[in-house]
Structure formats: C-alpha cells, structure tokens
Amino acid sequence: MAGLSGPQGGQRAGAGNRLGGGALAFLAVFREGAETVLFINALATTEGGWSAGLFAGLAAATAGLAVLFYFINLITRKIPLRPLFIITSAFLFAMAIKFIARRCRNSRNSRSCRSPN
C-alpha cells in the first residue's frame, strides 16, 4: 500500500481498475461471441450443413438486430433518465417487499418471520 499513497496513488489505482474493467468487459463479449459461434456450428451440424436457408436465417437475424438497435437508440435518447430511475427503483423496492412477504407467508413457523407476541 505504500506505493498507492500520495497524489499519484489514486491515478495508479484508477488505471488498474480501468484495465481490470476493460478486461472483464472484453472477456464477457468474447464469451458471448464464442457461444454464438458454437451454437451456429451445432445448428449447421444437426440440420443438414451450411445451407442457403441457414445463411438466409443468419442474414435475417442480423437485419432484425440492426433495426432493433436503431429503434432502441432512437427511443432511449428521448426518455428522461431521472423519472425512469425513480420509477424502476420504486418497482424494485416493491418487488423486494413482495418477496419478503411471500417468504414469511410460506414459512410461518420460521423464527425469522414470527411476530414478537
């Protein structure tokens, strides 16, 4: 920890965190790509090879994803973020309360959910 003290220490720690975060993001995207390749290879192997139908399906899926990407970017630029985060936070809080209540209802004999009376 002696090397991280002083004004330059924060910069060193931040650079390491950025490098680790970048490596983690790269590995996550790489893994998803590898899974996609394995899935398509298994599909081609079991369904009669690399046929024109398979390539047409891949092209249609790519075009559909491009259209979906365009519309999601178009819509998300118009959504005000503060009200969106307030609404989603309230929703998550309500869901947490609901899960706790369900847990208590399902295990009424549990000591953690008994009333103090």
N, C-alpha and C positions, 0 to 999 in steps of 0.2 A: 504494500500500500504506500510505501514511501515514494514510489515513482509516480503516484497519482495525486500527490499533494501540490499545492501551488496553482497559479493561473493556467499552466499548460496541462495540468492533470485532467481537468474537465474536458479539454479538447481530445486528449488521448482516450478517455473513457467513452466519449461520444463517438469517436471514429470506430472503436471496437464494436460498439452497439450497432452502428450503421452497417458495418461489414457483416456482422452476425445476422442482422435482419435481412440484408440483401441475399446472403447465402441461404437463409431459410426460405425466403420467397422464391428464389431460383429453384431450390430443390422441390418445393411444393408444385410449381408449374411444370417442372421436368417430370415429376412423378405422374401428374395427370396426363401429360403427353404420352408417356410410356404406356400408361394404362389404355389410352385410346388406341395406340398402335397395336397392342396385344389384343384388344377387343376386335378391331377390324381384321386382324390376321386370323383370329379364331372364327370370325364370321365368314371370311372368304374360304377358309379350310372346310368348314362344315356345310356350306351352302353352294358348293359347285365351283369354287375358284373365283378368280378375279374377273368376273363377268362385267358386261356393259351395264347390267342392272345395278350391280354394286357401285360402280363408279357414278352412275346417274343418281343413286341414293346419296352418295357422299357429296356430290355437287349440289343436290337439292338441300341437304342439311347445311352445307356451308352457306348457301344463299339465304336460307332461312335465318341462320345465326347472324349474318351480316345485316339483314333487315331488322331483326330484333335488337341488335346492338345500336343501330341508328335510332330507333324509336325510344329505346331506354335512355340514350344520351339526350335526345330531344326533350323527353318528359322530365328527366331529373334536373335539368337546368332551370325549369320553371317552378319546381317545388321549393317553397320556403323551408329552410332546414330547421329553424328553431321550433316552429309548431310541429313539424314532423317528429323531432326528437322528444318533445314533450308528450305527444300522443303515444309514441312507441314505448316511452318509459312508463307511462301510466298503464299501458296494456301489460307490460312485463310485470309490474308490481301487482296488478290484479290477478294475473296468472299465478304468481308466486303464492299469493294469499289463497287462491283456489286449491293449489296443490297441497298446501299445508293443511287446509280444512279437510280435504279428501283423505289425507294421511291420518289425521286424527279420527275421522269418522270410521275409517277402515280398521283402525286398531284402537278401539275404545278401552281395551284392557291394558294398554301400554301406560307405563308410569309417566312418560313424557307428555301425554295428552290428557291426563286426568285433571279434573278441576280440584282446587285446593280444599273443597268442602268434604 
